[in-house]
Amino acid sequence: MTPIGPAQESLQHWSAVAPAWESYRDRLFQEARPVSERLVDEVDPQPGQTVLEVTAGPGETGFLAARRLGPTGRLISSDFVPAMVEAAQRGAERQGLDNVECRVLDAQQIDLPDDSVDGVLSRFGLMLVPEQERAMGEIRRVLRPGGRFAYATWGPPDRNPWLFQIVLALLQNGHAPPGDPFAPGGVFSLSAPDRNRELATAGGFTDVEVEEVTGVMRFDSPDDYWTFNTSVAGPVAQLVASLDADQVGAIRATLGPSLAPFEQDGKLEMPWLSVVTRAA
Ligand SMILES: C[S@@+](CC[C@H](N)C(=O)[O-])C[C@H]1O[C@@H](n2cnc3c(N)ncnc32)[C@H](O)[C@@H]1O
């Protein structure tokens, strides 16, 4: 599978961080688990049905659905990074799930027949897709009539300081992560509820609901914040990996005071806000 257009650059970024996503898989899942549970509730998988997860990463959100699908149902867990798909395969085996099929799929060109799945899930992936309307149309195409799509994106930067502060510190030191974070493919491109309503409607969905889910991201220390984010945040991780020790030191010096308001007894608690869209 060759991803189309600007997705090729994104494929490189996410391939590079796939090993970190596997090692941090439990933490990445648990820190925003309420979002995964909401998505699965919205899709409401029934025994015997087929559910597709796109942009699945190591797959944990879909695995919640797989448990509800039972032995006669099937979860298709997919991502466009082969190493993420392999991580999902290992995760499904580790959890003893034998109704999971792991596949390499680009959300912009889903290699599945029309009307072939009963539900579609995506947690924190659709905003990273450059051709979002095309992806939405593909999801609508593979869904059976009456099927539901539920997906989550990150809300605006001021409600997601855990994500924004590191980007801000990079920018303040003259290092811009690739791409516009507010343009399609950027991490904040689907942060506004109205944009999600428009996108789902443009993709052919007629019944669209958008809600916000909030939570807190916990870090053991500012060092932990730095290591975690520079390991898993695709484009940021690649940018930081290209910098020398002095440049990293300068960024961390800028970051220190902006993390201080979230610090207590050396640990950090940083709020997050996710936008959850359900479309049928
Ligand atoms: C932020 S991670 C989220 C992973 C997982 N869904 C979670 O919530 O933990 C985004 C994932 O989207 C995948 N991705 C980005 N663009 C994609 C595309 N065009 N098609 C399929 N997967 C894509 C990346 O490889 C990465 O695994």
The ligand as a Tripos MOL2 file, in Angstrom:
@<TRIPOS>MOLECULE
LIG
   27    29     1     0     0
SMALL
NO_CHARGES

@<TRIPOS>ATOM
      1 C1         -1.9750    9.5960   17.6620 C.3       1 LIG1
      2 S1         -1.8750    7.9490   17.0580 S.3       1 LIG1
      3 C2         -3.3320    7.2090   17.7900 C.3       1 LIG1
      4 C3         -3.2500    5.7090   17.9090 C.3       1 LIG1
      5 C4         -4.4290    5.0460   18.6100 C.3       1 LIG1
      6 N1         -5.6490    5.2000   17.8440 N.3       1 LIG1
      7 C5         -4.6360    5.5880   20.0070 C.2       1 LIG1
      8 O1         -5.5850    6.3180   20.2430 O.co2     1 LIG1
      9 O2         -3.8270    5.2820   20.8910 O.co2     1 LIG1
     10 C6         -2.3560    8.1600   15.3830 C.3       1 LIG1
     11 C7         -2.2930    6.9090   14.5510 C.3       1 LIG1
     12 O3         -2.8720    7.2100   13.2690 O.3       1 LIG1
     13 C8         -2.1330    6.5580   12.2740 C.3       1 LIG1
     14 N2         -2.3960    7.2440   11.0020 N.ar      1 LIG1
     15 C9         -2.0640    8.5090   10.6590 C.ar      1 LIG1
     16 N3         -2.4810    8.7680    9.4050 N.ar      1 LIG1
     17 C10        -3.1050    7.6520    8.9480 C.ar      1 LIG1
     18 C11        -3.7600    7.2970    7.7280 C.ar      1 LIG1
     19 N4         -3.8110    8.1520    6.6930 N.pl3     1 LIG1
     20 N5         -4.3170    6.0790    7.6200 N.ar      1 LIG1
     21 C12        -4.2420    5.1970    8.6500 C.ar      1 LIG1
     22 N6         -3.6010    5.4440    9.8070 N.ar      1 LIG1
     23 C13        -3.0640    6.6760    9.9680 C.ar      1 LIG1
     24 C14        -0.7000    6.6310   12.7840 C.3       1 LIG1
     25 O4          0.1370    5.6700   12.1870 O.3       1 LIG1
     26 C15        -0.8840    6.4040   14.2770 C.3       1 LIG1
     27 O5         -0.8030    5.0350   14.5890 O.3       1 LIG1
@<TRIPOS>BOND
     1     1     2 1
     2     2     3 1
     3     2    10 1
     4     3     4 1
     5     4     5 1
     6     5     6 1
     7     5     7 1
     8     7     8 2
     9     7     9 1
    10    10    11 1
    11    11    12 1
    12    11    26 1
    13    12    13 1
    14    13    14 1
    15    13    24 1
    16    14    15 ar
    17    14    23 ar
    18    15    16 ar
    19    16    17 ar
    20    17    18 ar
    21    17    23 ar
    22    18    19 1
    23    18    20 ar
    24    20    21 ar
    25    21    22 ar
    26    22    23 ar
    27    24    25 1
    28    24    26 1
    29    26    27 1
@<TRIPOS>SUBSTRUCTURE
     1 LIG1         1 GROUP 0 **** ****
